[in-house]
Amino acid sequence: MSGEQIRIRPITDADWDAIVAMESRAYTALGLSEGRAALRSRADAAPDTCFVLDADSVPAGYLLALPYPPFGYPDLERTEVAVLPSPSARNLHLHDIVVTERLRGRGLGQRLLNHLTLTACSRGFERISLIAVGRSEPFWSARGFTAYPGISPGGYGANAVYMSRSMSRLHARGDGRVDQAS
């Protein structure tokens, strides 16, 4: 990766300008940009499952995930209400994953997803869900997510698809990657 130091770490207050800028570049053209208050409320609701991808100590990507009931998802027009997750909350909703343009195509999105998967496994989540936007359903299908065409995620665009995958078919490797069990 051209000598850059890449690491995944928790989000800090100093990261928000970069996160908001990355989110805006990724989602404004789709009409899905949320703004600082909504993004920050999601991270504040679940700080243990929200991360920054650092490249040479500069935020170069981020991931926001929070416990949500199956088939539930954040309302893009509202901030998250910080509540303690129910002990029965076994679904982790991957709300946002973005890698800055200059680092795309290097497997860093997969690295963020692997990190989330390992975190979810260690915290007892049974499923990870997401909403595929911008015709990204094939991308997520290739990573083991199954579409639920009967669910129409309001507010996420015309081609939005609710998807999820079970954690029971995944296993962690010693190198920090996650594979689908056969």
C-alpha positions as CSV (number, residue, x, y, z in Angstrom):
1,M,0.0,0.0,0.0
2,S,2.8,2.4,-1.0
3,G,4.3,2.4,2.5
4,E,1.3,4.0,4.3
5,Q,0.6,3.0,7.9
6,I,-3.0,1.8,7.9
7,R,-4.9,1.0,11.1
8,I,-8.5,0.9,12.3
9,R,-9.3,2.6,15.6
10,P,-12.3,4.1,17.5
11,I,-13.7,7.5,16.4
12,T,-12.5,10.6,18.3
13,D,-13.8,14.1,18.4
14,A,-11.0,15.2,16.0
15,D,-12.2,12.9,13.3
16,W,-15.6,14.5,12.6
17,D,-14.7,17.1,10.0
18,A,-13.0,14.3,7.9
19,I,-15.9,11.9,8.4
20,V,-18.5,14.5,7.4
21,A,-16.5,15.4,4.3
22,M,-16.1,11.7,3.3
23,E,-19.8,11.0,3.9
24,S,-20.9,14.1,1.9
25,R,-18.7,13.1,-1.1
26,A,-20.0,9.5,-1.0
27,Y,-23.7,10.1,-0.5
28,T,-24.7,13.7,-1.6
29,A,-25.1,12.6,-5.3
30,L,-27.5,9.9,-4.2
31,G,-29.5,12.3,-2.1
32,L,-28.5,10.4,1.1
33,S,-26.1,12.7,2.9
34,E,-27.2,13.0,6.6
35,G,-24.9,15.7,8.0
36,R,-22.8,15.9,11.2
37,A,-25.6,15.7,13.8
38,A,-27.1,12.5,12.5
39,L,-23.8,10.8,11.8
40,R,-22.4,11.7,15.2
41,S,-25.6,10.6,17.0
42,R,-25.2,7.1,15.4
43,A,-21.6,6.8,16.6
44,D,-22.5,8.1,20.0
45,A,-25.3,5.5,20.3
46,A,-22.8,2.6,19.7
47,P,-19.1,3.8,20.0
48,D,-17.8,0.2,20.4
49,T,-18.9,-0.6,16.8
50,C,-18.0,2.6,15.0
51,F,-14.5,3.0,13.6
52,V,-12.1,5.2,11.6
53,L,-9.6,3.9,9.0
54,D,-6.4,5.8,9.5
55,A,-3.8,6.2,6.8
56,D,-0.6,7.8,8.2
57,S,-2.6,9.2,11.1
58,V,-5.2,10.8,8.8
59,P,-8.8,9.6,8.7
60,A,-9.2,7.9,5.3
61,G,-12.4,5.9,5.9
62,Y,-15.0,5.2,8.5
63,L,-17.6,2.7,9.5
64,L,-20.8,3.3,11.6
65,A,-22.7,0.3,12.9
66,L,-25.3,0.1,15.7
67,P,-27.6,-2.5,17.2
68,Y,-31.0,-2.5,15.5
69,P,-33.8,-5.0,15.6
70,P,-33.9,-7.2,12.5
71,F,-35.5,-5.4,9.5
72,G,-35.1,-2.1,11.4
73,Y,-32.7,0.7,10.3
74,P,-31.9,4.4,11.1
75,D,-34.1,7.1,9.7
76,L,-31.8,9.3,7.7
77,E,-33.8,12.5,8.6
78,R,-33.5,12.0,12.4
79,T,-30.7,11.7,14.9
80,E,-30.3,8.5,16.9
81,V,-31.7,8.4,20.4
82,A,-28.9,7.1,22.7
83,V,-30.3,4.0,24.5
84,L,-28.6,1.1,25.9
85,P,-29.0,-1.9,23.6
86,S,-31.3,-4.6,24.8
87,P,-29.5,-7.8,25.9
88,S,-31.6,-9.5,23.3
89,A,-30.4,-7.2,20.5
90,R,-28.5,-9.7,18.3
91,N,-28.5,-7.7,15.0
92,L,-25.9,-5.2,14.3
93,H,-26.8,-2.8,11.5
94,L,-24.0,-1.6,9.3
95,H,-25.2,2.0,8.6
96,D,-22.2,3.5,6.7
97,I,-18.9,2.3,5.3
98,V,-16.8,4.8,3.3
99,V,-13.2,4.7,2.1
100,T,-11.8,7.9,0.7
101,E,-11.5,8.0,-3.1
102,R,-7.7,7.9,-3.3
103,L,-7.5,4.6,-1.4
104,R,-10.4,2.7,-3.0
105,G,-9.7,-0.5,-4.7
106,R,-7.1,-1.6,-2.2
107,G,-9.2,-3.9,0.0
108,L,-9.6,-1.4,2.8
109,G,-13.4,-1.5,2.8
110,Q,-13.1,-5.3,3.2
111,R,-10.7,-4.7,6.0
112,L,-13.2,-2.4,7.8
113,L,-15.9,-5.1,7.2
114,N,-13.7,-7.8,8.6
115,H,-13.0,-5.7,11.6
116,L,-16.7,-5.1,12.2
117,T,-17.4,-8.8,11.8
118,L,-14.8,-9.8,14.3
119,T,-16.1,-7.1,16.7
120,A,-19.7,-8.3,16.2
121,C,-18.7,-11.9,16.9
122,S,-16.9,-11.0,20.0
123,R,-20.0,-9.1,21.3
124,G,-22.4,-11.9,20.6
125,F,-24.3,-10.5,17.6
126,E,-25.9,-13.1,15.5
127,R,-26.5,-11.1,12.3
128,I,-25.2,-8.0,10.5
129,S,-27.7,-6.1,8.4
130,L,-27.4,-3.2,6.0
131,I,-29.2,-1.3,3.3
132,A,-27.5,-1.5,-0.1
133,V,-27.8,1.8,-1.8
134,G,-26.8,3.1,-5.3
135,R,-27.2,-0.3,-6.9
136,S,-24.6,-1.9,-4.6
137,E,-26.6,-5.1,-3.9
138,P,-24.2,-7.3,-6.1
139,F,-21.2,-6.0,-4.0
140,W,-22.9,-7.0,-0.8
141,S,-24.2,-10.3,-2.1
142,A,-20.6,-11.3,-3.0
143,R,-19.8,-10.7,0.7
144,G,-22.5,-13.1,2.0
145,F,-25.4,-10.8,2.4
146,T,-28.9,-11.9,1.4
147,A,-31.5,-9.5,0.0
148,Y,-35.0,-9.2,1.5
149,P,-36.9,-7.7,-1.5
150,G,-40.2,-7.5,0.5
151,I,-38.7,-4.8,2.7
152,S,-38.7,-1.3,1.2
153,P,-36.3,0.9,3.1
154,G,-38.0,4.3,3.0
155,G,-35.8,7.3,2.6
156,Y,-32.8,5.4,1.2
157,G,-33.5,5.9,-2.6
158,A,-35.4,4.0,-5.2
159,N,-33.0,1.1,-5.5
160,A,-32.3,0.5,-1.8
161,V,-32.3,-3.1,-0.7
162,Y,-32.4,-4.4,2.9
163,M,-29.8,-7.2,3.3
164,S,-28.3,-9.3,6.1
165,R,-26.0,-12.2,6.8
166,S,-25.8,-14.6,9.6
167,M,-22.7,-14.7,11.8
168,S,-23.0,-18.5,12.2
169,R,-21.6,-19.1,8.7
170,L,-18.5,-17.1,9.3
171,H,-15.2,-17.9,11.0
172,A,-12.3,-15.8,11.9
173,R,-8.8,-16.5,10.7
174,G,-5.6,-15.8,12.6
175,D,-4.7,-13.0,10.2
176,G,-7.7,-10.8,11.0
177,R,-9.7,-11.9,8.0
178,V,-13.1,-13.6,8.1
179,D,-14.2,-16.4,5.8
180,Q,-17.5,-17.9,5.0
181,A,-17.8,-21.5,6.4
182,S,-18.5,-24.1,3.8
